[in-house]
Amino acid sequence: MHVHYLDPYQPRHSPIHNLDSRVKLALALAYLLSTSLTPAGAWASYILLAAILLSAERLSDLPFSYFLRRAILALPFIFAALPLPLTTPGHIVAEFSLGGLSLRVSAEGLIRSASIALKFWLSIQMAVLLTVSTPFPELLQALRALRVPRLLVAIFGLTWRYLFVFADEALRLMRARSARSGQHPQGGYRSGRTLAWRAQVTGSMAGSLFLRALERSERIYMAMLARGYDGEVRMKPLPPLPIAQSIFLWIGIGILTLIAALGHFLTRLG
């Protein structure tokens, strides 16, 4: 049973997909760093960062709706920034009472909240763009090329591999449950018993899933050791980075650095 839907990679023949994985990873990290270092309220810098992101998404040959659906991952972080207008001191722009509690909304808090929400949205979009345009093995190779410690890269790789093992075991359990579940001929009849009974069955399935996945992962690990695994998956060496892509990489890093510096400059002027 296959679980390819877990892999976010979307094969295309676009300029973004054709970039070297080392260039994409380095530029994505530089984009995330530039976004996080841009001060709150530097709207011009945020507009430039958003323009770069939207241009890259357009070049990836994927619809904008694809990225917008996956940007929902940023919602929990955006919700965490909602109390900032009520807790940040500054110029009061609104005041209201809630259950006898006086609440004040500050302009500085609104700016900080909007800036944090925008930063998370841009960062999530860039992470999605990186994963959908780069196969995971190539990302691991790019991490090693950027001198990320071997143990950390091995943990990333094994975690990704065992996500598929875990999902495969879950699908096996669900298929077995469906094969053993009868369907009553009368319409609208719900098979099974009470809600408590269903919760007990679900808990038993979760425990069985954990044990089966653990046993299978141990068998896989022993098979890897028998084949000479020493903590790092051997991959073909990456070819030298083309000169054109090297120039593009350094130009991109320079532009992102200037955008972050522009944000700090505009903030000081304000």
PyMOL commands that set and color helices and strands:
alter all, ss='L'
color gray80, all
select helices_A, chain A and resi 4-6+15-18+21-37+43-59+64-80+84-87+107-133+136-145+150-179+195-226+243-269
alter helices_A, ss='H'
color red, helices_A
select strands_A, chain A and resi 92-98+101-106
alter strands_A, ss='S'
color yellow, strands_A
deselect
rebuild
show_as cartoon
